[in-house]
Structures are given as C-alpha cells and as structure tokens.
Amino acid sequence: MDMANKLQPAAEPQALRKLPPELVPIVAGMALLLVPTLYRLFTGAWASEEQAHGPIILALSLWLMWRNLPTVQQLPARPSAAGWPVLVVSLLLYVLGRSQQILSFEILSLQGVAVALLLLRRGFPALRVQWFPFFFMLFLVPLPGTVVSALTMPMKMAVSYVTEHLLYAAGYPIARSGVILQIGQYQLLVADACAGLQTLLTLEALGLFYLNVVRHTSAFRNLALALLIIPISFTANVIRVITLTLVTFYLGDAAGQGFLHGFAGMVLFVSALILILSIDSLLQWVVRRRERQGAKA
C-alpha cells in the first residue's frame, strides 16, 4: 500500500461534514454564546463544591451524544421546521438569562439551541435517539435557592442523625445538635455539599448514566435499580460524613477541612459506584433465579 494512503486521515462522520449554508451562522452564533457561559460556569458555579459535578455531567453528556452518532447517521434526514420556534424561544431565554444573571436560563437556552439544530438538521427521529443525553444535561441546571434550602435541611438532619447513631454504637464520644456533630473536642457542621440536594442529584445522575450504559433487557432490573438509587445516594452521603468525622477525630480539624475533605468527596462517589454495582449484581442474580424457576415451571 502506498505510504501516502496510509497517512490519509480517516473520513469524517456525516454529521461532522459541511453544514447547509443556512445553518452555518446559527452554529457560529451558538459557539459565541457558549464561550461566555462556560467561562462563567468554570469561574463561578463549577468552582464551588456544590456544583463541582458540572464538568463531569457535561463531558458524559457529550460522550453519550457521540456514542449515539452512528445511529443518527443511519436515520433518513427529515429536517423539521419545528426547530425554528425552538431556536427563537431558546435565544430569547438566553438574552433574559444573560441580562438578568440567571444561570439556569442560560444553560437551558443552550440546550434548547442544540435541540433546535438537531431538529433543523435531522428531524424528530434523531431527537428520539439523542433524548437521553439532552435529559442528562438537565442535571447541569442549578435549582432555585429556595427549593434547595427547603429540601436540603431534612436531608442533612437525616444524615446527621444516622451518622451520630452509627458512631455512638461503635463506641465513639459523639453527640448531635441539629446538623452539628460534636465528637471529642471537635465540632462539625454537616454542610450542603456533604449531604445536600445537589449531592443527591449528582449521584442520581451517576445511577441513570450507569443504567443507560449497561442497558439491561430486564424491566424489573432497570426499575428496581432506578428506585434504589435514592437510598444508595443517602447511604453514600452517610459514608462521606462518617469518613470526615473520623478523619477530624483522629487527625484534627486541619486534616478534616484540608486535602482529606476533598478526598472524602471521592469516597462519596466511589462508595456510591460500589453500591450500585453490588446491588446490580444482586438484582442480576434475582432475575436469573426467576428465569430458572420459570423455565422449570
């Protein structure tokens, strides 16, 4: 084979070829809108511990879209004019969000622009293929502060209560007042980032991503695992708070608030992933057992 042929780049996917002329300014405009919003996210919301999952959600969403790209390319192109009103509404939402500093509106508007482009380019069949990545990106949207505050406090109280009783049963000198844990000479405040609504939503997103990737054929297995993600998330939060409490008790307050505090965040996601895989394996055993019993019957 000729060396020149060996060095030729692989052919581009059809979806990445030259866009129709009428869509070129729209794609360029979307890029101009995306840059300031991403800059605001990386320097603002995503720099905080509560929203640190944002880049991960965005990267996973883009990967899911890329994974579905071959399926989209095999579909007949049926451009839909419904993309134009979606585009207009999304751009108006962006202007409102940008002018009033409402980050949720900015993120939703960019997702709407992406949906509009897909409709204008490929139509509703392609949107049906890519529905889950767009749904998954909704976890990027920050919830209103009033909603977060109303739902976070009961969760923090529950996590603090379980943490206190588990460590007390293990023989540790611990007491609790609301969401404040007293262990030895140290006091720890269970913050929103440790056991708040955003953490629960992040772990819920992780579970839904796992379900979409593995794609079980058993409806019982999918439904059971989806319902169990919430108690799994709660358990992972308890594990994180226990880890931080023990680190503070043995190594001091500086260790609990320093590098090991960030490490406890990794403990949260690792423990949640292990719980999801373990329960999924248990559900797999239950499904196979039911199938064997059905075959014998």
N, C-alpha and C positions, 0 to 999 in steps of 0.2 A: 504494500500500500504506500502511496506517495506520502512523504513527510508533511507536505502542505495540508493534505487531507486530514492527517492525524491532529494537526494543530488547529483545525477549524472549530470554533465554539459550537456547542450544542444548539439545536434550533430552539427558538423561544416558544413558550406556550402560546397558544392562540390568544388567550386573554391578555397577554402582555404585548401583542403586536400593536401596530399603529391604530390609535383610536379614530373614529369618524371625526371629521373636521368640526362638527357642531359640539362634540364633547371635549375637545382639547382645551378651550378656555375654561370649561367647568372644572376639569381635573386640575388645571393650573391654579384656579381660584381656590379650590379645596386645599391645595398644598399651602397656599398663602394663609389660609385660615388656620390650618393645623399647626403651623410652626409657633405662633404666639401662644396658642392654647397649651401645647406641650411644654413650652418654656414655663408657663405659669404653673403647670402641674408639677414639673420636676423641681422647681424652686419654691413651691408653696405646699400644696396639699400632699403630694407624694413624698415630700421631705419629712413629713410628720409620721409618727409611729402608727397613728390610727389608719392612715391611707397608704402605708408603705407597700401594700399589696397591689397598688395600681399598675406599676410597670409589668408585674407578673401576669396580671389579668389581660393586659393589652397584648403582651407577647404571646400568650396562649391563644387568644382570640385570633390573632393574625396567623398563627400556625394552623389553627383549625380551618380557617379560610383557605390557606394554601393546600391543605390536605384534601379539601373538597374540590379544588380547582379542576382536576381531571374529569370529575363527574359533571361539573358545569360545562366544560368544553364539549362534552359528548352530547349535550342537550341542543336541540334546534334553537337558534336565536329567534326569540319572539319579543322584540322590544315593545315595551308598554308605555303609552302616553301618561299612565298614572304616575310615572316618575317625576313629571314636571310639577304638579301641585305639591308632591312631597318635597321636592327641591326648594320651591318657593317658601313653603312653611318652615323648612329647616333653616334657610338663610335668615328669615325674619326672626326665628328663635335665637339664632346666633347673634344677630345685631342686638336683640334685647338682653341676652346674657352678657355680651361683651360690654355694653354700655352701662349696665346695672351691676356688673361684677358678680353675676350669678353663675357660678362654675357649673352647676348641674345643667343649666340650659345650654351652655357651650358644648358640653360633652354630648348631650342628646342631639343637638343640632348637627354635629359632625357625623354621628351615627346615621341620622336621617339623610344627610347628603350622600353617604356611602350607599344606603339603601336605594336612593333615587338614581344614582349612577348605575347600580346593578339592574334596576328596572328598565332604564333607558337603553342599556346595552344588551341585556339578555332576557329580561322579562320575568314574570312570576315563577316559571319553572326553576330558574336559577335561584330566586329568592327562597323557594321552598327547600332547596338543597343547603343554602347557607343560613338557614333560620337560626340554628343553634349558636354559631359564632356571634351573630348580632344580639341574640338574647344573652349570651355570656358576657358581652361587653356592658350590659346594664349594671353589672356589679362595679363598674367604674364610677357610676353616678353617685356622688355623695348625697346621703339623705338629709332632709332638713334637721337643723339642730334640735328643734322641739321634739321631733319624733325620736331622734337618737337618745335624748335625755330621758324621755318618758319610758323607753324600753330598756335602756341600759341599766338604770338603777336596780330594778328587780333582778336582773341577771347578775350584777355584781354582788348583791346581797346573797343570792343563792350560792354563788361560787365561794364567797367568804364563809358562809355557814358550813358548807361541805368541807372546805379546807380546814377550818377550825376543828371540826369533829374528828376528821381523819387523823390529824396530827396529835390531837389530845388523846385519841385512842392508842396512838403509837408511843405515848409517854412524854410528849414534848410539853414544855410550860407555855401554853398558848391560850389567849383569851381574845374575844372579839367585841367590838362596839360598832355596830353598823357595818361599814365596809373597811374599818380599820382593824388590823390584826396586831396583837401585842404578843411577841414571842421573846422570852428572856427580857433583855433591856431594850429591845428594838421595837419600833412601831412601823407598820407597813400599811400604806393606803392602797387598796385594790383600785387601780385606775381604770379608765375607759379602755385603754389599749390592752390591758391584761384580760379583761373579761367583759368587754363591751359588745354592742350590737355589730360594729364593723368587723370585729374578730369572728363573730358567729357567721356573718355574711361571707367573709373570706373563706372560712372552712366549708361553708355550704357550696361556694363556687368550686372549691377543690373537689368536693364529692361529686358534683354534677359533671365536672370535667372528666373525672375518672369513669363515670357511667357512660359518657359519650364516647370515650376512647375504647373501652372494652366492649361495649355494645352487646350485652347479654341477650340471648334469644328468649330467656325465661322472663315472662312478665312479672311473676311473683318475685324473682330475684331483684329485678330492677326497682319495683315498687317498695319492697322491704328495705333495700339499701338506701333508697332516697328518703324514706321516712326515718331511718335510723341515723342519718347524717346529723340531725339536730342533737340527739343525746351524745353522739360521738364528739361533736363540737364542744358541748358542755364539759364532757369528760376531759378533753384535751386542754380546755381552759383551766380546769381544776389542777391538772398535772403541772401546767405552767406556773400557777400561783404557788403550789406546793414547792416546786423547784426554787422559785425566787425566795420563798420564806426560809427554806433550809440553807440556801446559799448565804442569806443575810445572817442567819443564826450562827452558822459555823465560821464564816469568813468576814463578817462585819458589814456595815451599811455601805461602805465604799464599793465592795465587791458586788453587792446586790443592785446598786444603781449604776455600775460601770459596764465593763465589757460583758460580764456574765448576765446582765439584764437583757442585752441583745441576744445572747446565746439562748436564753430562756425562750425567746421568740422562735428560734429554730426548733427547740424542744417541742413547742406547741404544734408546729406543722409536721414534724417527724412523728410525734405520737399520734396525731390525727390520721396521718397516712397509714401508720401501722395498724391502727384500729380499723380503718376502712378495709384494708387488705385482709385482716383477720376475720372480720365479720363477713366479708365477701366470700372467703374460703368456707366459712361455716354455712353460709347460705347455699353455696355450691354443693356441699355435702348433703344438705337437706333436700335440694332439688333432685340430686341423683338418687337419693334414697327413695323419694316419692316416685321417681320414674321406675326404679326397680320393683317397688311394690305394685305399681300399676301394671308392669309387664307380667308379674306373677299372677295378678288377679285376672 
